[in-house]
Amino acid sequence: MLEGIIRESIGKKGTKALRRDGYLIANIYGKGLENIHAAFKDNEYIRTVRNKDTLAFPIKVGAKEMNVVVQSYEAHPLTGKLLHVDLMVAQSGVLTHYHVPVVPHGDAIGLKNKGLVNLSKSRLRVKATIENVPNSINVDIAKMDVGDSMLVRDIARIDNVTFTDADRVSVLSIIKAK
């Protein structure tokens, strides 16, 4: 379980001091809950997020334990170091938006014809309760050739999950290698 601290000072000076000490700044929020300004050790946060099995993962801030989902993050433009992360509390029974990763499966015909898989949307936005949200959206690309693309409307529907991206948005395609 990832453990963090509650930030007393949310100003620029306190934030810079925490970052200098190796902390990642985080805001934790949820529907009907009071916002929590927290900080996590940078390396522990990255290790936890990379090794998680599900979309939601447990954290402990102060005396509170909760399951959270990463909603957004901010990274330094040059170094790529994480600066800030927004975490949403995964409340059971509450219908809300989540970003679910897209995972292509299979060997496309187009790969044998000198093509490449171009993943245009690595995460799709869905609306569901946390109990119904899949850990990933698996897309079968075995029958795709060079020039083919898969749109949001072509992805198999999941029970109790609504895709909120437009139907005409391209998720992935097989492009010609240059």
C-alpha positions in Angstrom: 0.0 0.0 0.0 1.3 3.4 -1.0 1.6 5.8 2.0 1.7 9.5 1.8 1.6 12.6 3.9 -0.9 15.5 4.1 0.5 18.8 3.0 0.1 21.6 5.6 1.2 24.3 3.2 -0.2 24.3 -0.4 1.7 27.4 -1.5 4.6 27.7 -3.9 7.3 27.7 -1.1 6.0 24.6 0.6 5.5 22.8 -2.7 9.1 23.5 -3.8 10.5 22.3 -0.5 8.6 19.0 -0.8 9.8 18.5 -4.4 13.4 19.1 -3.3 12.9 16.4 -0.6 11.8 13.9 -3.3 8.0 14.1 -2.9 5.4 14.1 -5.6 2.5 16.6 -5.1 -1.0 15.0 -5.3 -4.6 16.1 -5.1 -7.1 13.5 -4.0 -10.8 14.2 -4.6 -14.1 12.4 -5.0 -17.8 13.0 -5.4 -19.1 14.4 -2.1 -15.7 14.2 -0.4 -13.5 17.0 0.8 -10.3 17.5 -1.3 -7.1 16.2 0.3 -3.7 17.8 -0.5 -1.1 15.1 -0.2 2.4 14.2 -1.1 4.0 10.8 -1.9 7.6 9.7 -2.2 8.3 10.0 -5.9 9.9 6.5 -6.4 7.4 4.7 -4.3 4.5 6.2 -6.3 6.0 5.2 -9.6 6.8 1.7 -8.4 3.2 1.3 -7.1 1.6 2.6 -10.4 3.8 0.4 -12.6 3.1 -2.8 -10.6 -0.7 -2.4 -10.1 -3.0 -5.2 -11.4 -6.2 -3.2 -11.5 -7.2 0.3 -12.5 -7.7 1.3 -8.8 -5.0 0.9 -6.2 -4.9 1.4 -2.4 -3.3 4.4 -0.7 -3.0 5.6 2.9 -2.8 9.3 3.6 -2.7 10.3 7.3 -5.2 7.9 9.0 -7.4 7.5 5.9 -7.2 4.4 3.6 -8.8 4.5 0.2 -8.7 3.1 -3.3 -7.9 5.7 -6.0 -7.6 5.9 -9.7 -5.1 8.2 -11.6 -7.1 10.8 -13.5 -4.3 13.1 -14.7 -0.7 14.0 -14.2 1.7 16.7 -15.1 5.3 16.0 -16.1 8.3 18.4 -16.6 8.5 19.1 -20.3 12.3 18.6 -20.6 13.2 16.0 -18.0 9.9 14.0 -18.0 9.9 13.9 -14.1 6.5 13.8 -12.6 5.5 17.1 -10.9 1.8 16.7 -10.0 -0.8 14.0 -10.0 -4.6 14.1 -9.6 -6.1 11.0 -7.9 -9.9 10.3 -7.8 -11.3 8.1 -5.0 -12.9 5.0 -6.5 -16.3 5.0 -4.7 -18.4 1.9 -5.2 -21.8 2.5 -6.9 -20.9 6.0 -8.2 -21.2 6.4 -11.9 -18.2 8.5 -13.2 -15.6 8.8 -16.0 -12.4 6.7 -16.2 -9.6 6.4 -18.7 -9.0 2.8 -19.6 -5.9 1.6 -21.5 -6.2 0.1 -25.0 -4.2 -3.1 -25.6 -3.9 -4.5 -29.2 -3.8 -8.3 -29.5 -2.8 -10.6 -32.4 -0.4 -10.3 -35.3 -1.9 -8.1 -38.0 -1.7 -9.0 -41.7 -0.4 -5.6 -42.3 2.7 -6.2 -40.2 3.8 -8.9 -42.7 3.2 -6.3 -45.5 5.7 -3.8 -44.1 3.2 -2.0 -42.0 3.3 -0.6 -38.4 0.7 -0.5 -35.7 -0.1 3.2 -34.9 -2.0 3.5 -31.6 -3.7 6.9 -31.8 -5.5 6.7 -28.5 -3.7 4.8 -25.8 -6.6 5.3 -23.3 -10.3 5.5 -24.0 -12.7 7.5 -21.8 -15.5 5.4 -20.4 -18.4 6.1 -18.0 -19.2 3.4 -15.5 -19.0 2.4 -11.8 -15.7 1.1 -10.5 -17.0 -2.4 -10.2 -17.8 -2.6 -14.0 -14.7 -0.8 -15.4 -12.3 -3.3 -17.1 -8.6 -3.2 -16.4 -7.9 -2.8 -20.2 -9.8 -2.7 -23.5 -8.5 -5.6 -25.6 -8.6 -5.0 -29.4 -8.1 -7.8 -31.9 -6.0 -6.6 -34.8 -5.3 -10.0 -36.5 -7.5 -9.2 -39.6 -6.2 -5.7 -40.2 -4.1 -4.8 -43.2 -2.1 -1.7 -44.2 -4.5 1.2 -44.5 -7.1 -0.3 -42.1 -8.1 1.6 -39.0 -10.3 0.8 -36.0 -12.7 3.4 -34.7 -14.4 3.7 -31.3 -17.6 2.3 -32.9 -15.8 -0.8 -34.1 -14.8 -1.9 -30.6 -16.9 -4.6 -28.9 -19.3 -3.1 -26.4 -18.9 -4.0 -22.7 -21.9 -4.5 -20.4 -22.6 -1.5 -18.1 -19.8 0.5 -19.7 -20.4 3.5 -22.0 -17.7 4.8 -24.3 -17.8 8.6 -24.1 -15.3 9.3 -26.9 -17.0 10.2 -30.3 -17.8 7.1 -32.5 -15.7 8.5 -35.4 -12.5 8.8 -33.4 -9.7 6.5 -34.6 -8.2 4.2 -31.9 -5.5 2.5 -33.9 -4.5 1.9 -37.5 -2.0 0.0 -39.6 0.2 2.4 -41.4 2.8 1.9 -44.2 6.4 2.0 -42.9 8.5 4.7 -44.5 
